[in-house]
């Protein structure tokens, strides 16, 4: 199954923002059911980023994860 479109482009750009030991999520993912329960208690920051090919700033959450 192949996926196309703007959502795929956004996901690829957001993935590329993540640094070591963190994940990056868009505002819409953070608002999805159950996500807040998964990330609760983890250090997080929020910022707006220009994503290549998107044309507007997007709200991005950076969630710190512990190395295994």
PDB file of N, CA, C and O in Angstrom:
ATOM      1  N   UNK A   1       0.847  -1.159   0.000  1.00  0.00           N
ATOM      2  CA  UNK A   1       0.000   0.000   0.000  1.00  0.00           C
ATOM      3  C   UNK A   1       0.901   1.233   0.000  1.00  0.00           C
ATOM      4  O   UNK A   1       1.852   1.310   0.778  1.00  0.00           O
ATOM      5  N   UNK A   2       0.611   2.170  -0.848  1.00  0.00           N
ATOM      6  CA  UNK A   2       1.368   3.412  -0.932  1.00  0.00           C
ATOM      7  C   UNK A   2       0.514   4.571  -0.432  1.00  0.00           C
ATOM      8  O   UNK A   2      -0.704   4.595  -0.609  1.00  0.00           O
ATOM      9  N   UNK A   3       1.183   5.520   0.192  1.00  0.00           N
ATOM     10  CA  UNK A   3       0.518   6.725   0.657  1.00  0.00           C
ATOM     11  C   UNK A   3       1.114   7.912  -0.071  1.00  0.00           C
ATOM     12  O   UNK A   3       2.316   7.948  -0.333  1.00  0.00           O
ATOM     13  N   UNK A   4       0.273   8.885  -0.398  1.00  0.00           N
ATOM     14  CA  UNK A   4       0.706  10.063  -1.133  1.00  0.00           C
ATOM     15  C   UNK A   4       0.100  11.302  -0.497  1.00  0.00           C
ATOM     16  O   UNK A   4      -0.826  11.213   0.309  1.00  0.00           O
ATOM     17  N   UNK A   5       0.627  12.446  -0.865  1.00  0.00           N
ATOM     18  CA  UNK A   5      -0.018  13.695  -0.503  1.00  0.00           C
ATOM     19  C   UNK A   5       0.692  14.497   0.564  1.00  0.00           C
ATOM     20  O   UNK A   5       1.796  14.179   1.006  1.00  0.00           O
ATOM     21  N   UNK A   6      -0.002  15.556   0.956  1.00  0.00           N
ATOM     22  CA  UNK A   6       0.557  16.525   1.888  1.00  0.00           C
ATOM     23  C   UNK A   6       0.868  15.920   3.251  1.00  0.00           C
ATOM     24  O   UNK A   6       1.888  16.256   3.852  1.00  0.00           O
ATOM     25  N   UNK A   7       0.012  15.037   3.748  1.00  0.00           N
ATOM     26  CA  UNK A   7       0.262  14.433   5.065  1.00  0.00           C
ATOM     27  C   UNK A   7       1.563  13.642   5.083  1.00  0.00           C
ATOM     28  O   UNK A   7       2.287  13.659   6.078  1.00  0.00           O
ATOM     29  N   UNK A   8       1.859  12.958   3.999  1.00  0.00           N
ATOM     30  CA  UNK A   8       3.112  12.198   3.909  1.00  0.00           C
ATOM     31  C   UNK A   8       4.298  13.155   3.897  1.00  0.00           C
ATOM     32  O   UNK A   8       5.313  12.895   4.543  1.00  0.00           O
ATOM     33  N   UNK A   9       4.178  14.254   3.170  1.00  0.00           N
ATOM     34  CA  UNK A   9       5.256  15.251   3.133  1.00  0.00           C
ATOM     35  C   UNK A   9       5.491  15.849   4.514  1.00  0.00           C
ATOM     36  O   UNK A   9       6.636  16.007   4.938  1.00  0.00           O
ATOM     37  N   UNK A  10       4.414  16.181   5.212  1.00  0.00           N
ATOM     38  CA  UNK A  10       4.542  16.746   6.557  1.00  0.00           C
ATOM     39  C   UNK A  10       5.203  15.741   7.493  1.00  0.00           C
ATOM     40  O   UNK A  10       6.106  16.102   8.248  1.00  0.00           O
ATOM     41  N   UNK A  11       4.766  14.492   7.454  1.00  0.00           N
ATOM     42  CA  UNK A  11       5.347  13.462   8.325  1.00  0.00           C
ATOM     43  C   UNK A  11       6.846  13.312   8.076  1.00  0.00           C
ATOM     44  O   UNK A  11       7.623  13.184   9.022  1.00  0.00           O
ATOM     45  N   UNK A  12       7.249  13.326   6.828  1.00  0.00           N
ATOM     46  CA  UNK A  12       8.671  13.183   6.498  1.00  0.00           C
ATOM     47  C   UNK A  12       9.473  14.376   7.019  1.00  0.00           C
ATOM     48  O   UNK A  12      10.571  14.202   7.548  1.00  0.00           O
ATOM     49  N   UNK A  13       8.933  15.577   6.874  1.00  0.00           N
ATOM     50  CA  UNK A  13       9.640  16.771   7.340  1.00  0.00           C
ATOM     51  C   UNK A  13       9.742  16.798   8.867  1.00  0.00           C
ATOM     52  O   UNK A  13      10.788  17.143   9.417  1.00  0.00           O
ATOM     53  N   UNK A  14       8.665  16.436   9.542  1.00  0.00           N
ATOM     54  CA  UNK A  14       8.666  16.438  11.011  1.00  0.00           C
ATOM     55  C   UNK A  14       9.629  15.389  11.541  1.00  0.00           C
ATOM     56  O   UNK A  14      10.345  15.637  12.511  1.00  0.00           O
ATOM     57  N   UNK A  15       9.653  14.229  10.921  1.00  0.00           N
ATOM     58  CA  UNK A  15      10.582  13.180  11.329  1.00  0.00           C
ATOM     59  C   UNK A  15      12.018  13.683  11.247  1.00  0.00           C
ATOM     60  O   UNK A  15      12.833  13.385  12.120  1.00  0.00           O
ATOM     61  N   UNK A  16      12.325  14.432  10.217  1.00  0.00           N
ATOM     62  CA  UNK A  16      13.673  14.954  10.025  1.00  0.00           C
ATOM     63  C   UNK A  16      14.089  16.004  11.043  1.00  0.00           C
ATOM     64  O   UNK A  16      15.277  16.299  11.170  1.00  0.00           O
ATOM     65  N   UNK A  17      13.136  16.572  11.770  1.00  0.00           N
ATOM     66  CA  UNK A  17      13.458  17.574  12.790  1.00  0.00           C
ATOM     67  C   UNK A  17      13.974  16.956  14.089  1.00  0.00           C
ATOM     68  O   UNK A  17      14.679  17.617  14.853  1.00  0.00           O
ATOM     69  N   UNK A  18      13.631  15.709  14.340  1.00  0.00           N
ATOM     70  CA  UNK A  18      13.952  15.072  15.617  1.00  0.00           C
ATOM     71  C   UNK A  18      15.461  14.925  15.796  1.00  0.00           C
ATOM     72  O   UNK A  18      16.188  14.543  14.879  1.00  0.00           O
ATOM     73  N   UNK A  19      15.899  15.241  17.007  1.00  0.00           N
ATOM     74  CA  UNK A  19      17.300  15.051  17.371  1.00  0.00           C
ATOM     75  C   UNK A  19      17.441  13.740  18.133  1.00  0.00           C
ATOM     76  O   UNK A  19      16.465  13.013  18.319  1.00  0.00           O
ATOM     77  N   UNK A  20      18.646  13.446  18.569  1.00  0.00           N
ATOM     78  CA  UNK A  20      18.903  12.232  19.331  1.00  0.00           C
ATOM     79  C   UNK A  20      18.047  12.244  20.593  1.00  0.00           C
ATOM     80  O   UNK A  20      17.955  13.265  21.275  1.00  0.00           O
ATOM     81  N   UNK A  21      17.427  11.123  20.900  1.00  0.00           N
ATOM     82  CA  UNK A  21      16.614  10.931  22.105  1.00  0.00           C
ATOM     83  C   UNK A  21      15.402  11.850  22.179  1.00  0.00           C
ATOM     84  O   UNK A  21      15.024  12.297  23.262  1.00  0.00           O
ATOM     85  N   UNK A  22      14.792  12.134  21.031  1.00  0.00           N
ATOM     86  CA  UNK A  22      13.538  12.864  21.040  1.00  0.00           C
ATOM     87  C   UNK A  22      12.689  12.453  19.837  1.00  0.00           C
ATOM     88  O   UNK A  22      13.186  11.937  18.836  1.00  0.00           O
ATOM     89  N   UNK A  23      11.411  12.700  19.977  1.00  0.00           N
ATOM     90  CA  UNK A  23      10.503  12.540  18.845  1.00  0.00           C
ATOM     91  C   UNK A  23       9.814  13.880  18.634  1.00  0.00           C
ATOM     92  O   UNK A  23       9.648  14.659  19.572  1.00  0.00           O
ATOM     93  N   UNK A  24       9.422  14.136  17.414  1.00  0.00           N
ATOM     94  CA  UNK A  24       8.707  15.357  17.087  1.00  0.00           C
ATOM     95  C   UNK A  24       7.316  14.996  16.587  1.00  0.00           C
ATOM     96  O   UNK A  24       7.145  14.067  15.797  1.00  0.00           O
ATOM     97  N   UNK A  25       6.328  15.746  17.061  1.00  0.00           N
ATOM     98  CA  UNK A  25       4.945  15.508  16.698  1.00  0.00           C
ATOM     99  C   UNK A  25       4.300  16.817  16.273  1.00  0.00           C
ATOM    100  O   UNK A  25       4.657  17.885  16.771  1.00  0.00           O
ATOM    101  N   UNK A  26       3.354  16.730  15.355  1.00  0.00           N
ATOM    102  CA  UNK A  26       2.583  17.912  14.998  1.00  0.00           C
ATOM    103  C   UNK A  26       1.470  18.117  16.018  1.00  0.00           C
ATOM    104  O   UNK A  26       1.178  17.237  16.828  1.00  0.00           O
ATOM    105  N   UNK A  27       0.867  19.276  15.964  1.00  0.00           N
ATOM    106  CA  UNK A  27      -0.240  19.580  16.869  1.00  0.00           C
ATOM    107  C   UNK A  27      -1.392  18.598  16.670  1.00  0.00           C
ATOM    108  O   UNK A  27      -2.013  18.166  17.641  1.00  0.00           O
ATOM    109  N   UNK A  28      -1.679  18.245  15.424  1.00  0.00           N
ATOM    110  CA  UNK A  28      -2.794  17.325  15.178  1.00  0.00           C
ATOM    111  C   UNK A  28      -2.527  15.940  15.749  1.00  0.00           C
ATOM    112  O   UNK A  28      -3.456  15.275  16.206  1.00  0.00           O
ATOM    113  N   UNK A  29      -1.280  15.496  15.731  1.00  0.00           N
ATOM    114  CA  UNK A  29      -0.953  14.200  16.337  1.00  0.00           C
ATOM    115  C   UNK A  29      -1.070  14.295  17.855  1.00  0.00           C
ATOM    116  O   UNK A  29      -1.586  13.379  18.495  1.00  0.00           O
ATOM    117  N   UNK A  30      -0.600  15.386  18.431  1.00  0.00           N
ATOM    118  CA  UNK A  30      -0.701  15.553  19.889  1.00  0.00           C
ATOM    119  C   UNK A  30      -2.155  15.545  20.351  1.00  0.00           C
ATOM    120  O   UNK A  30      -2.447  15.108  21.464  1.00  0.00           O
ATOM    121  N   UNK A  31      -3.067  16.024  19.510  1.00  0.00           N
ATOM    122  CA  UNK A  31      -4.480  16.086  19.864  1.00  0.00           C
ATOM    123  C   UNK A  31      -5.229  14.782  19.595  1.00  0.00           C
ATOM    124  O   UNK A  31      -6.392  14.647  19.973  1.00  0.00           O
ATOM    125  N   UNK A  32      -4.571  13.822  18.944  1.00  0.00           N
ATOM    126  CA  UNK A  32      -5.224  12.546  18.631  1.00  0.00           C
ATOM    127  C   UNK A  32      -5.529  11.770  19.923  1.00  0.00           C
ATOM    128  O   UNK A  32      -4.777  11.860  20.892  1.00  0.00           O
ATOM    129  N   UNK A  33      -6.616  11.021  19.933  1.00  0.00           N
ATOM    130  CA  UNK A  33      -6.988  10.263  21.135  1.00  0.00           C
ATOM    131  C   UNK A  33      -5.858   9.337  21.601  1.00  0.00           C
ATOM    132  O   UNK A  33      -5.270   8.605  20.805  1.00  0.00           O
ATOM    133  N   UNK A  34      -5.572   9.387  22.890  1.00  0.00           N
ATOM    134  CA  UNK A  34      -4.590   8.501  23.496  1.00  0.00           C
ATOM    135  C   UNK A  34      -3.155   8.988  23.481  1.00  0.00           C
ATOM    136  O   UNK A  34      -2.334   8.492  24.252  1.00  0.00           O
ATOM    137  N   UNK A  35      -2.830   9.942  22.627  1.00  0.00           N
ATOM    138  CA  UNK A  35      -1.442  10.399  22.519  1.00  0.00           C
ATOM    139  C   UNK A  35      -0.999  11.094  23.801  1.00  0.00           C
ATOM    140  O   UNK A  35       0.113  10.859  24.274  1.00  0.00           O
ATOM    141  N   UNK A  36      -1.836  11.934  24.361  1.00  0.00           N
ATOM    142  CA  UNK A  36      -1.436  12.642  25.583  1.00  0.00           C
ATOM    143  C   UNK A  36      -1.139  11.664  26.717  1.00  0.00           C
ATOM    144  O   UNK A  36      -0.283  11.943  27.557  1.00  0.00           O
ATOM    145  N   UNK A  37      -1.827  10.530  26.757  1.00  0.00           N
ATOM    146  CA  UNK A  37      -1.553   9.520  27.781  1.00  0.00           C
ATOM    147  C   UNK A  37      -0.164   8.903  27.597  1.00  0.00           C
ATOM    148  O   UNK A  37       0.516   8.587  28.573  1.00  0.00           O
ATOM    149  N   UNK A  38       0.244   8.736  26.352  1.00  0.00           N
ATOM    150  CA  UNK A  38       1.541   8.123  26.055  1.00  0.00           C
ATOM    151  C   UNK A  38       2.695   9.065  26.386  1.00  0.00           C
ATOM    152  O   UNK A  38       3.727   8.625  26.893  1.00  0.00           O
ATOM    153  N   UNK A  39       2.531  10.347  26.107  1.00  0.00           N
ATOM    154  CA  UNK A  39       3.630  11.297  26.308  1.00  0.00           C
ATOM    155  C   UNK A  39       3.579  12.005  27.655  1.00  0.00           C
ATOM    156  O   UNK A  39       4.483  12.772  27.986  1.00  0.00           O
ATOM    157  N   UNK A  40       2.542  11.756  28.425  1.00  0.00           N
ATOM    158  CA  UNK A  40       2.397  12.412  29.735  1.00  0.00           C
ATOM    159  C   UNK A  40       3.612  12.135  30.615  1.00  0.00           C
ATOM    160  O   UNK A  40       4.086  11.002  30.697  1.00  0.00           O
ATOM    161  N   UNK A  41       4.107  13.175  31.267  1.00  0.00           N
ATOM    162  CA  UNK A  41       5.229  13.027  32.186  1.00  0.00           C
ATOM    163  C   UNK A  41       6.599  13.104  31.528  1.00  0.00           C
ATOM    164  O   UNK A  41       7.615  13.081  32.223  1.00  0.00           O
ATOM    165  N   UNK A  42       6.646  13.194  30.214  1.00  0.00           N
ATOM    166  CA  UNK A  42       7.933  13.318  29.518  1.00  0.00           C
ATOM    167  C   UNK A  42       8.224  14.793  29.260  1.00  0.00           C
ATOM    168  O   UNK A  42       7.311  15.564  28.965  1.00  0.00           O
ATOM    169  N   UNK A  43       9.492  15.188  29.370  1.00  0.00           N
ATOM    170  CA  UNK A  43       9.833  16.580  29.067  1.00  0.00           C
ATOM    171  C   UNK A  43       9.466  16.911  27.623  1.00  0.00           C
ATOM    172  O   UNK A  43       9.750  16.147  26.702  1.00  0.00           O
ATOM    173  N   UNK A  44       8.831  18.064  27.449  1.00  0.00           N
ATOM    174  CA  UNK A  44       8.388  18.452  26.109  1.00  0.00           C
ATOM    175  C   UNK A  44       8.553  19.949  25.915  1.00  0.00           C
ATOM    176  O   UNK A  44       8.523  20.724  26.871  1.00  0.00           O
ATOM    177  N   UNK A  45       8.726  20.334  24.671  1.00  0.00           N
ATOM    178  CA  UNK A  45       8.733  21.748  24.312  1.00  0.00           C
ATOM    179  C   UNK A  45       7.896  21.909  23.052  1.00  0.00           C
ATOM    180  O   UNK A  45       7.629  20.946  22.333  1.00  0.00           O
ATOM    181  N   UNK A  46       7.490  23.142  22.806  1.00  0.00           N
ATOM    182  CA  UNK A  46       6.632  23.420  21.657  1.00  0.00           C
ATOM    183  C   UNK A  46       7.202  24.622  20.929  1.00  0.00           C
ATOM    184  O   UNK A  46       7.644  25.587  21.551  1.00  0.00           O
ATOM    185  N   UNK A  47       7.187  24.556  19.611  1.00  0.00           N
ATOM    186  CA  UNK A  47       7.711  25.651  18.802  1.00  0.00           C
ATOM    187  C   UNK A  47       7.024  25.623  17.445  1.00  0.00           C
ATOM    188  O   UNK A  47       6.298  24.681  17.128  1.00  0.00           O
ATOM    189  N   UNK A  48       7.254  26.643  16.659  1.00  0.00           N
ATOM    190  CA  UNK A  48       6.744  26.694  15.297  1.00  0.00           C
ATOM    191  C   UNK A  48       7.923  26.557  14.344  1.00  0.00           C
ATOM    192  O   UNK A  48       8.947  27.221  14.507  1.00  0.00           O
ATOM    193  N   UNK A  49       7.769  25.694  13.352  1.00  0.00           N
ATOM    194  CA  UNK A  49       8.844  25.423  12.400  1.00  0.00           C
ATOM    195  C   UNK A  49       8.340  25.631  10.972  1.00  0.00           C
ATOM    196  O   UNK A  49       7.195  25.314  10.649  1.00  0.00           O
ATOM    197  N   UNK A  50       9.218  26.168  10.128  1.00  0.00           N
ATOM    198  CA  UNK A  50       8.952  26.201   8.691  1.00  0.00           C
ATOM    199  C   UNK A  50       9.360  24.852   8.123  1.00  0.00           C
ATOM    200  O   UNK A  50      10.503  24.427   8.293  1.00  0.00           O
ATOM    201  N   UNK A  51       8.458  24.189   7.466  1.00  0.00           N
ATOM    202  CA  UNK A  51       8.750  22.896   6.868  1.00  0.00           C
ATOM    203  C   UNK A  51       8.859  23.057   5.356  1.00  0.00           C
ATOM    204  O   UNK A  51       7.981  23.643   4.723  1.00  0.00           O
ATOM    205  N   UNK A  52       9.929  22.541   4.790  1.00  0.00           N
ATOM    206  CA  UNK A  52      10.180  22.652   3.360  1.00  0.00           C
ATOM    207  C   UNK A  52       8.995  22.088   2.565  1.00  0.00           C
ATOM    208  O   UNK A  52       8.527  20.978   2.821  1.00  0.00           O
ATOM    209  N   UNK A  53       8.534  22.863   1.619  1.00  0.00           N
ATOM    210  CA  UNK A  53       7.472  22.415   0.741  1.00  0.00           C
ATOM    211  C   UNK A  53       6.068  22.514   1.324  1.00  0.00           C
ATOM    212  O   UNK A  53       5.100  22.141   0.661  1.00  0.00           O
ATOM    213  N   UNK A  54       5.942  23.008   2.544  1.00  0.00           N
ATOM    214  CA  UNK A  54       4.630  23.087   3.183  1.00  0.00           C
ATOM    215  C   UNK A  54       4.034  24.488   3.028  1.00  0.00           C
ATOM    216  O   UNK A  54       2.829  24.620   2.813  1.00  0.00           O
ATOM    217  N   UNK A  55       4.850  25.525   3.133  1.00  0.00           N
ATOM    218  CA  UNK A  55       4.383  26.880   2.887  1.00  0.00           C
ATOM    219  C   UNK A  55       3.811  27.606   4.083  1.00  0.00           C
ATOM    220  O   UNK A  55       3.378  28.750   3.948  1.00  0.00           O
ATOM    221  N   UNK A  56       3.792  26.994   5.228  1.00  0.00           N
ATOM    222  CA  UNK A  56       3.325  27.678   6.436  1.00  0.00           C
ATOM    223  C   UNK A  56       4.040  27.095   7.636  1.00  0.00           C
ATOM    224  O   UNK A  56       4.480  25.946   7.615  1.00  0.00           O
ATOM    225  N   UNK A  57       4.154  27.901   8.686  1.00  0.00           N
ATOM    226  CA  UNK A  57       4.762  27.393   9.914  1.00  0.00           C
ATOM    227  C   UNK A  57       3.798  26.415  10.568  1.00  0.00           C
ATOM    228  O   UNK A  57       2.583  26.608  10.550  1.00  0.00           O
ATOM    229  N   UNK A  58       4.363  25.364  11.143  1.00  0.00           N
ATOM    230  CA  UNK A  58       3.548  24.368  11.833  1.00  0.00           C
ATOM    231  C   UNK A  58       3.994  24.264  13.286  1.00  0.00           C
ATOM    232  O   UNK A  58       5.178  24.382  13.600  1.00  0.00           O
ATOM    233  N   UNK A  59       3.031  24.044  14.155  1.00  0.00           N
ATOM    234  CA  UNK A  59       3.326  23.854  15.571  1.00  0.00           C
ATOM    235  C   UNK A  59       3.893  22.450  15.756  1.00  0.00           C
ATOM    236  O   UNK A  59       3.266  21.459  15.381  1.00  0.00           O
ATOM    237  N   UNK A  60       5.090  22.381  16.340  1.00  0.00           N
ATOM    238  CA  UNK A  60       5.794  21.120  16.523  1.00  0.00           C
ATOM    239  C   UNK A  60       6.092  20.925  18.006  1.00  0.00           C
ATOM    240  O   UNK A  60       6.545  21.846  18.687  1.00  0.00           O
ATOM    241  N   UNK A  61       5.833  19.723  18.494  1.00  0.00           N
ATOM    242  CA  UNK A  61       6.156  19.348  19.865  1.00  0.00           C
ATOM    243  C   UNK A  61       7.368  18.453  19.836  1.00  0.00           C
ATOM    244  O   UNK A  61       7.433  17.511  19.047  1.00  0.00           O
ATOM    245  N   UNK A  62       8.334  18.740  20.694  1.00  0.00           N
ATOM    246  CA  UNK A  62       9.519  17.896  20.831  1.00  0.00           C
ATOM    247  C   UNK A  62       9.407  17.184  22.177  1.00  0.00           C
ATOM    248  O   UNK A  62       9.345  17.826  23.226  1.00  0.00           O
ATOM    249  N   UNK A  63       9.381  15.872  22.137  1.00  0.00           N
ATOM    250  CA  UNK A  63       9.226  15.051  23.335  1.00  0.00           C
ATOM    251  C   UNK A  63      10.528  14.308  23.577  1.00  0.00           C
ATOM    252  O   UNK A  63      11.003  13.583  22.704  1.00  0.00           O
ATOM    253  N   UNK A  64      11.111  14.485  24.764  1.00  0.00           N
ATOM    254  CA  UNK A  64      12.338  13.777  25.115  1.00  0.00           C
ATOM    255  C   UNK A  64      12.024  12.340  25.488  1.00  0.00           C
ATOM    256  O   UNK A  64      11.052  12.064  26.191  1.00  0.00           O
ATOM    257  N   UNK A  65      12.854  11.435  25.011  1.00  0.00           N
ATOM    258  CA  UNK A  65      12.713  10.024  25.365  1.00  0.00           C
ATOM    259  C   UNK A  65      14.003   9.559  26.028  1.00  0.00           C
ATOM    260  O   UNK A  65      15.077  10.111  25.788  1.00  0.00           O
ATOM    261  N   UNK A  66      13.879   8.555  26.850  1.00  0.00           N
ATOM    262  CA  UNK A  66      15.054   8.036  27.564  1.00  0.00           C
ATOM    263  C   UNK A  66      15.745   6.990  26.694  1.00  0.00           C
ATOM    264  O   UNK A  66      15.087   6.147  26.084  1.00  0.00           O
ATOM    265  N   UNK A  67      17.068   7.051  26.640  1.00  0.00           N
ATOM    266  CA  UNK A  67      17.790   5.988  25.903  1.00  0.00           C
ATOM    267  C   UNK A  67      17.640   4.668  26.644  1.00  0.00           C
ATOM    268  O   UNK A  67      17.556   4.629  27.871  1.00  0.00           O
ATOM    269  N   UNK A  68      17.609   3.605  25.884  1.00  0.00           N
ATOM    270  CA  UNK A  68      17.437   2.271  26.472  1.00  0.00           C
ATOM    271  C   UNK A  68      18.771   1.716  26.906  1.00  0.00           C
ATOM    272  O   UNK A  68      18.836   0.602  27.426  1.00  0.00           O
TER     273      UNK A  68
END
